[in-house]
C-alpha cells in the first residue's frame, strides 16, 4: 500500500502539519490499515522535497497520538492503538457539550463554534 501525500507550498499550514494531518486522516479513515509500513523518514522527505527532520517530527507526533509505532529496523507502522483517536475526540466532545450546556450555550451555537474552530 502506498502513501499518497501532497504539500501545498503556498499554505500557511507548516509542511510537517500538512503531512501529519494527511497521514492521521488516512489512518482514521482506514485508507492506511493497521500494520501498514510508512516510508522511511529520508525516503518520504526526499519524495516530498522536505527536510528529514520535518518528517521525523511528523512521525514523532503521530506516535505520541498513538496512530503509529516505530519498530526500530522494522520501520514505522500504523498502530492498532490508533483506533483510540476517535474515542479521544468523542470524550473531548462530551466535555465540550457539558461546558456549553453549563454556560447556557444552545446546541446550534455550540456546533457553530466547533465548525469555526475546525476552520
N, C-alpha and C positions, 0 to 999 in steps of 0.2 A: 504494500500500500504506500503510495507516495503522498507526501505532504505538499499541499498547494498553498502558497503564501504570496501576498503582494504587498509591496511597500509603496506608500504614497509619499513621495519626497516633498510634496507641497503641503502636506498635512501639518497642523500644529501639534498633532499627537506624536510623541517621540517614537522612533523606529522600534525600540525594544517593546514598547507598549502596544504598538500595532501588531507585532509578532505574537506577543503574549495573548492579546485578545483573540486573534485568529486561531491560535492553537487551542486556547481554552474553549472557544466556540465549537471547534471541530471535535474536541474530546467530549464536550457535553451533549452534542447532537448525535454522537455515535459515528461520525464520519471517520474519526480515528478511534478504533476499538481498543479495548484493554489488551495490552501486550504489544501493541504497535511500537516498533522501534523508531524513534525520531532520528533524523540525520545527525551525524557528529557535528559538534559546535563549529569547527572550522569549515566543514563542507557546506553547512547551511549558511554561514556568514558569507562565504565566497559566492554562493549562488544568488544571494540577495544583495551583494555589494555592501555588506555591513562589516563592522569590526567583530572579531571573535568574542571580545568582551561583551558586546551588545547581546549576542545570542546566549552567552554563558549567563548573563544576568536574567534573561528571559527564562531559561531553564531553571535557574535557582528559584525564581518567583513561582513558577508552575509547580516546582517540587514543594515549596513551602505551602502552597494551596492544596497539596495532596493530589494534584492531577497527573503528575509524572513521578517516576522514581529513577534514580541513577544507580546502575548496577556495575560500576567500575568499567571493566573491559567489555561488559555486555551492553554498554551504552545507556541511553536514556529512553525509557519506555513509558507508554501510557499506563497509569496505575489503576488497579482495581478499586482503590480507595477514592478515585476521582469522582465516583458517584456521590460522594458526600457533599459536593458543591451545591447541588440542588437543595439538600437538607439544610445547609448553612443559610442559603438565601431564604428559604421558607421560614426558618427561625427568625431571621432578621426582619422579614416582612411581618411576622406575627408581633414582634416587639414594636415595630413601627405602627402597626394598626392600633395597638394598645395605647401608645403615646398619643396618636392622633385623636383617638376617642376620649382619652383623659383631658385633652386640651380643647375639646369641643369642635374638632375639625371634621366636617362632613366627609363621607366616603368619596364623593365625586371630587372634592377639593384635594383630599389626600392622594387620590390617584393622579390628579393633575400635577401635584408636587413631585411625585415619583417620576412621572413622564418627563418633567422638566429636568430632574436630576439625571435621568438616563440620557438626556440630550437627544 
